[in-house]
Amino acid sequence: MTLVSCVCGGLPKYKCPTCEEPYCSVSCCKKHKEKPCSRPQVEAVPKIRDRDNVDYEYPSEDTVPIEKLKLLGQSEDIKKCLENPNVRAILEELDKSTQPDKLISKYMQEPIFTEFVDACLGVVQNQSSND
């Protein structure tokens, strides 16, 4: 889809900061500003409301329900893993990272981290098989 100037149909280089309509020159901008414009309407992202009123903006087939996530906090195996300062440091680094997927791949080579991941999956998967 090729954009064209909202005023003259030319090749746009700029866009209106208010309504985001494209225009190609200062003169087109001035003509565009002669008529009032407004911000474009943004469509709301469909959300799934969980039983505990937690919204999932981008649910998928892999989305874990909140009741299963709560079970993670009750797991003794997970609590034991979190006693290790190295596991906590890894989780903090993952939380702050802009590329957590690359770090997870790196840390999956660490036995202490894979033990933590296995404990988490064990809680969620065991609960899943009970549903």
Backbone torsions as a table, in degrees:
resi	resn	phi	psi	omega
1	MET	NA	118.9	-178.7
2	THR	-93.5	130.6	177.8
3	LEU	-84.5	146.1	175.5
4	VAL	-131.0	157.1	179.2
5	SER	-59.0	135.3	-180.0
6	CYS	-71.3	-10.8	-177.8
7	VAL	-102.3	-55.0	-172.2
8	CYS	-113.0	-8.8	-179.2
9	GLY	84.7	4.1	179.4
10	GLY	-76.5	179.2	179.8
11	LEU	-74.6	116.2	-174.5
12	PRO	-77.7	145.7	174.6
13	LYS	-117.1	-17.4	-173.4
14	TYR	-133.2	169.7	173.0
15	LYS	-141.5	149.9	-179.7
16	CYS	-63.5	129.6	-180.0
17	PRO	-68.0	-17.8	-179.5
18	THR	-90.3	-59.7	-173.6
19	CYS	-101.2	-6.9	177.4
20	GLU	67.9	17.6	175.0
21	GLU	-72.5	139.1	-179.5
22	PRO	-79.7	148.3	172.4
23	TYR	-147.6	165.5	-169.7
24	CYS	-110.0	-15.2	-174.4
25	SER	-154.8	173.9	177.9
26	VAL	-63.6	-41.2	-179.5
27	SER	-64.6	-39.3	176.1
28	CYS	-64.4	-38.2	178.7
29	CYS	-61.6	-46.0	-180.0
30	LYS	-61.5	-41.3	178.4
31	LYS	-65.5	-41.5	179.1
32	HIS	-61.3	-39.2	-177.4
33	LYS	-72.1	-12.5	177.7
34	GLU	-65.6	-27.7	178.4
35	LYS	-106.3	138.7	178.9
36	PRO	-65.7	144.2	176.7
37	CYS	-132.3	166.7	-179.3
38	SER	-140.9	166.1	179.3
39	ARG	-61.9	142.4	177.6
40	PRO	-68.2	149.3	176.7
41	GLN	-73.7	133.2	178.4
42	VAL	-102.2	127.6	178.7
43	GLU	-72.5	136.9	178.9
44	ALA	-71.7	141.0	176.6
45	VAL	-75.9	127.8	178.8
46	PRO	-61.6	137.8	-177.9
47	LYS	-122.9	151.8	174.0
48	ILE	-104.5	128.1	179.3
49	ARG	-95.3	122.0	-180.0
50	ASP	-81.6	166.9	179.8
51	ARG	-55.7	-32.8	-179.1
52	ASP	-95.0	21.9	177.8
53	ASN	61.2	35.0	174.3
54	VAL	-96.6	128.0	-179.8
55	ASP	-93.2	133.9	173.9
56	TYR	-108.5	110.0	-177.2
57	GLU	-69.3	-35.1	-177.2
58	TYR	-130.2	66.3	-178.3
59	PRO	-68.0	150.3	175.8
60	SER	-141.4	-178.9	178.3
61	GLU	-66.8	-16.3	179.4
62	ASP	-95.7	1.1	-179.9
63	THR	-65.4	130.0	-178.2
64	VAL	-93.3	123.7	178.5
65	PRO	-60.0	150.8	-175.0
66	ILE	-59.6	-35.3	-179.3
67	GLU	-65.5	-31.1	176.1
68	LYS	-74.5	-36.1	177.4
69	LEU	-64.3	-36.3	178.5
70	LYS	-63.5	-31.0	178.5
71	LEU	-65.4	-26.6	178.1
72	LEU	-60.4	-38.0	-179.7
73	GLY	-71.2	-15.1	-179.3
74	GLN	-98.8	-6.4	-175.3
75	SER	-76.3	124.8	177.4
76	GLU	-68.1	-35.3	178.5
77	ASP	-62.6	-42.0	179.6
78	ILE	-68.7	-42.2	177.7
79	LYS	-59.2	-39.6	179.0
80	LYS	-64.3	-42.6	178.3
81	CYS	-62.8	-38.8	-177.3
82	LEU	-73.4	-10.6	174.2
83	GLU	-68.8	-22.3	-179.8
84	ASN	-77.1	120.9	-178.8
85	PRO	-63.1	-26.9	178.4
86	ASN	-67.7	-39.2	177.7
87	VAL	-64.6	-44.6	179.0
88	ARG	-62.6	-39.5	178.6
89	ALA	-64.7	-41.2	178.0
90	ILE	-62.5	-45.4	-179.4
91	LEU	-63.9	-38.9	177.2
92	GLU	-64.7	-41.6	178.6
93	GLU	-64.7	-41.8	176.9
94	LEU	-62.0	-40.1	-178.8
95	ASP	-65.3	-34.3	-178.0
96	LYS	-88.0	-12.9	-173.2
97	SER	-72.9	146.6	173.0
98	THR	-87.4	-12.8	178.6
99	GLN	-133.1	65.6	-176.3
100	PRO	-63.4	-28.0	-179.5
101	ASP	-61.9	-39.2	178.8
102	LYS	-69.7	-39.5	178.8
103	LEU	-67.1	-38.3	179.0
104	ILE	-61.3	-42.6	177.8
105	SER	-58.6	-41.4	178.9
106	LYS	-65.0	-47.9	-175.4
107	TYR	-74.8	-17.3	176.0
108	MET	-67.4	-10.1	174.7
109	GLN	-84.2	-12.0	-179.0
110	GLU	-90.3	119.0	-178.2
111	PRO	-56.5	-36.7	-178.1
112	ILE	-66.7	-34.9	178.9
113	PHE	-75.4	-40.1	178.9
114	THR	-64.9	-31.3	175.8
115	GLU	-63.8	-42.7	177.7
116	PHE	-63.6	-45.7	-179.8
117	VAL	-62.4	-43.5	178.9
118	ASP	-61.8	-37.9	178.5
119	ALA	-65.0	-42.2	178.7
120	CYS	-64.1	-48.0	179.9
121	LEU	-63.3	-36.7	178.7
122	GLY	-59.8	-41.2	179.7
123	VAL	-67.0	-48.2	-176.4
124	VAL	-69.5	-42.6	-178.6
125	GLN	-71.8	-37.1	176.8
126	ASN	-63.4	-40.3	178.4
127	GLN	-66.6	-38.2	-179.2
128	SER	-62.0	-40.2	-177.9
129	SER	-71.5	-18.3	177.4
130	ASN	-82.6	-14.7	-178.4
131	ASP	-74.3	NA	NA
